[in-house]
Amino acid sequence: MSKRRWCALLALSMSGLVGCTMKPLNSFTLEVDLPADFELKTAANYGPATGETCTLPRRRGKRPERKVFFTDYKPVASRVSYELPLGEKVEGCPLVLRSVELGFTAKWGTRSTDIGMDSGVIGVRDWLEGNVPGMPGSGIQELRGECHWLFRTAGSQHAIIKILKCNELDANHQLLQTRPGGMVQRDHLAGRTLRLGMTLTDKELPAIGDNWVAVPGGWKRCRGVNFEDRYAFCNGDSTHFKPIKMPDGRTCDVYPSCN
């Protein structure tokens, strides 16, 4: 064999080796689509594989069985992506990915305290039972979630504040009572993509049901016993209300239209 041919074959074999080593055989890509002005904290949690008798080492200020990632606010909708191992080994103990926790923080105003928080979780199982959908042929499994704002009043001026509420959407985009995320099968994920699409609806609802009465333009705050009554349940009274303080400082009778 000539020297030139030998070198060409060696280069070809090395390129194939590099290609194999770069392929994520024991990991998958997690993508999360975030609405504008959302921040995300992601924590991948690992535990002993099924059948293993080893135990995790005692914590010494660190948690090697937990990988944490942070994504800062962006003014527009964005997609974040992580490459997560499906298995780890900590001090000789084989671990597998058990869950991925998702912490959402969103802005509803301009002040540093004008934020709301909620969470989601993706359970990673050895196998799935029932009619839980698995990985499609495209290699991208999609999960869906939806968030909206709940409003209430606080303080002596009955100022509007908001609470973030996020739920899972089913395959038909129907809102469920569960947190965003769902269940996935571990051995379906290797080398593939799991995508969680989060949306924010413009629908706002009262955080406490018997505090508000629906009117044209939005909602009126029930007066309660008197103006100073911070709890102010309606208790069937749909004629006596009190003004509220909007996030921009205006005093209004109706939220959110301020009619």
C-alpha positions as a printed Julia matrix, in Angstrom:
259×3 Matrix{Float64}:
   0.0    0.0    0.0
   1.38   3.39  -0.98
   2.12   5.94   1.73
  -0.41   8.39   0.21
  -3.21   5.8    0.24
  -2.39   4.72   3.78
  -2.59   8.31   5.0
  -5.93   8.83   3.26
  -7.4    5.7    4.88
  -6.08   6.78   8.29
  -7.63  10.22   7.93
 -10.96   8.68   6.89
 -10.99   6.29   9.84
 -10.13   9.08  12.27
 -12.94  11.28  10.94
 -15.37   8.42  11.48
 -14.08   7.94  15.02
 -14.54  11.63  15.8
 -18.04  11.51  14.38
 -18.92   8.61  16.67
 -17.47  10.18  19.78
 -19.37  13.39  19.17
 -22.74  11.66  18.88
 -24.68  12.04  22.17
 -25.23   8.36  22.95
 -26.18   8.88  26.59
 -27.73  12.33  26.56
 -30.59  14.27  25.04
 -31.43  17.85  24.2
 -33.96  19.68  26.35
 -35.48  22.73  24.69
 -37.82  25.15  26.47
 -39.71  27.83  24.58
 -40.25  30.81  26.89
 -42.59  33.8   26.51
 -41.14  37.3   26.65
 -39.9   38.52  30.07
 -39.59  35.0   31.49
 -36.66  33.69  33.51
 -36.0   29.96  33.91
 -34.2   27.85  36.49
 -33.73  24.23  35.42
 -32.6   21.42  37.73
 -31.87  17.9   36.44
 -32.11  15.37  39.29
 -30.35  11.99  39.25
 -30.87   8.91  41.41
 -29.57   5.32  41.6
 -30.56   3.23  38.62
 -33.27   0.61  39.12
 -31.75  -2.47  40.74
 -28.67  -0.68  42.06
 -27.89  -1.18  45.73
 -25.49   1.74  46.07
 -26.51   4.92  47.81
 -25.65   8.53  47.17
 -22.81  10.01  49.24
 -23.69  12.33  52.08
 -23.96  15.95  51.07
 -20.95  18.08  51.89
 -22.28  21.42  50.76
 -22.61  20.15  47.18
 -25.17  18.09  45.3
 -23.39  16.09  42.59
 -26.67  14.33  41.79
 -28.26  17.64  40.72
 -27.36  19.81  37.73
 -28.72  23.38  37.79
 -28.96  25.87  34.91
 -30.12  29.5   34.88
 -31.57  31.51  31.99
 -32.08  35.27  32.41
 -35.0   37.39  31.25
 -35.25  38.32  27.6
 -37.59  41.02  26.26
 -38.86  38.74  23.48
 -39.97  35.12  23.3
 -36.96  32.81  23.12
 -35.83  29.19  23.14
 -33.25  27.84  25.58
 -31.45  24.54  25.05
 -29.51  22.19  27.34
 -27.68  18.94  26.7
 -28.56  16.68  29.64
 -26.9   13.34  30.42
 -29.3   10.44  30.93
 -26.85   8.77  33.31
 -24.07   9.78  35.68
 -21.69   8.04  38.06
 -21.04   9.63  41.45
 -18.33   8.01  43.61
 -18.9    4.72  41.81
 -22.69   4.79  42.12
 -24.49   4.57  38.74
 -27.23   7.22  38.56
 -29.94   7.86  36.0
 -31.98  10.98  35.29
 -35.16  10.87  37.39
 -36.74  14.29  36.87
 -36.23  17.79  35.53
 -37.59  20.64  37.65
 -38.51  23.92  35.98
 -38.83  27.2   37.87
 -40.54  30.0   35.94
 -40.28  33.66  36.97
 -42.08  36.3   34.91
 -42.37  40.09  35.02
 -45.76  41.78  35.09
 -44.62  45.33  35.8
 -41.62  47.66  35.85
 -40.73  47.46  39.55
 -38.28  44.86  40.79
 -41.04  43.32  42.91
 -43.49  43.07  39.98
 -42.82  39.39  39.35
 -44.67  36.09  39.65
 -43.33  32.56  40.04
 -44.56  29.06  39.29
 -43.03  25.7   38.51
 -43.21  22.61  36.35
 -41.65  19.15  36.37
 -40.81  16.48  33.82
 -40.78  12.97  35.3
 -38.33  10.56  33.66
 -39.36   6.91  34.06
 -37.92   3.5   33.21
 -41.13   2.84  31.28
 -44.54   4.39  30.77
 -47.89   2.73  31.28
 -51.21   3.41  29.61
 -51.71   5.76  26.69
 -48.91   8.21  27.43
 -47.49   9.3   24.04
 -43.88   8.36  23.36
 -41.13   9.67  21.1
 -42.4   10.28  17.54
 -40.45   9.32  14.44
 -39.17  12.88  14.04
 -37.02  12.45  17.14
 -38.63  15.51  18.76
 -41.14  14.94  21.54
 -43.23  18.02  22.33
 -44.8   18.93  25.66
 -46.94  22.02  26.17
 -47.76  24.4   28.97
 -49.66  27.65  29.37
 -49.37  30.44  31.92
 -51.71  33.28  32.83
 -51.91  35.97  35.46
 -54.17  35.98  38.51
 -54.8   39.4   40.06
 -55.66  40.49  43.59
 -55.35  43.56  45.8
 -52.97  44.17  48.67
 -52.37  46.8   51.31
 -54.43  49.69  52.6
 -54.69  51.25  49.13
 -55.94  47.99  47.6
 -53.13  47.97  45.05
 -53.22  45.44  42.21
 -50.62  42.68  42.35
 -50.39  39.6   40.17
 -49.68  35.89  40.65
 -48.31  33.63  37.91
 -50.23  30.41  37.28
 -48.94  27.75  34.87
 -50.58  24.48  33.82
 -50.03  21.59  31.46
 -51.77  21.45  28.08
 -52.85  18.11  26.64
 -52.43  17.0   23.01
 -55.61  18.88  22.1
 -54.35  22.09  23.75
 -56.86  21.72  26.58
 -55.78  23.14  29.93
 -55.16  20.52  32.62
 -54.96  20.97  36.37
 -51.42  19.58  36.49
 -48.18  21.52  36.37
 -46.37  21.97  33.03
 -44.21  19.03  32.03
 -45.38  15.44  32.04
 -43.88  11.97  31.92
 -41.29  10.66  29.46
 -39.53   7.33  29.05
 -35.79   7.45  29.6
 -34.65   5.0   26.93
 -36.63   6.91  24.28
 -34.6   10.09  24.82
 -31.01   9.16  23.9
 -29.74  11.37  21.1
 -33.15  13.0   20.65
 -34.93  16.22  21.62
 -37.54  16.91  24.28
 -39.22  20.27  23.73
 -41.48  22.08  26.21
 -43.4   24.9   24.63
 -44.63  27.48  27.14
 -47.07  30.23  26.22
 -48.56  33.16  28.13
 -52.21  33.97  27.51
 -53.54  37.49  27.92
 -56.47  36.16  29.93
 -56.42  37.38  33.54
 -58.64  36.08  36.32
 -59.19  36.97  39.98
 -56.87  35.1   42.32
 -59.68  34.89  44.9
 -63.12  34.16  43.52
 -65.48  35.97  45.89
 -63.6   39.28  45.88
 -64.67  40.54  42.46
 -67.74  41.0   40.3
 -67.51  40.87  36.49
 -68.65  44.09  34.77
 -68.2   45.59  31.31
 -64.5   46.36  30.91
 -63.33  43.89  33.53
 -63.89  43.48  37.26
 -64.97  45.56  40.26
 -63.57  44.98  43.74
 -66.21  44.23  46.38
 -66.26  46.66  49.29
 -66.72  44.17  52.09
 -67.54  45.5   55.54
 -66.01  48.9   54.72
 -63.26  50.47  52.59
 -60.57  49.39  55.05
 -61.6   45.72  54.81
 -58.59  44.16  53.04
 -60.24  40.76  52.63
 -63.56  42.2   51.43
 -65.53  39.16  50.33
 -68.6   39.91  48.24
 -70.97  37.57  50.11
 -73.67  38.19  47.51
 -73.32  41.99  47.49
 -72.94  43.03  43.85
 -73.7   46.73  44.3
 -71.1   48.09  46.72
 -67.51  48.38  45.53
 -64.32  50.24  46.27
 -61.61  51.8   44.09
 -58.33  50.05  43.42
 -54.82  51.29  42.76
 -53.46  50.27  39.36
 -49.78  49.26  38.86
 -49.14  52.61  37.14
 -50.44  54.51  40.18
 -53.91  55.45  38.9
 -56.97  55.0   41.11
 -59.71  53.21  39.2
 -63.03  51.46  39.7
 -62.62  48.67  37.13
 -59.67  46.4   36.47
 -58.05  46.32  33.94
 -59.84  48.91  31.77
 -59.96  51.58  34.51
 -63.41  52.71  33.29
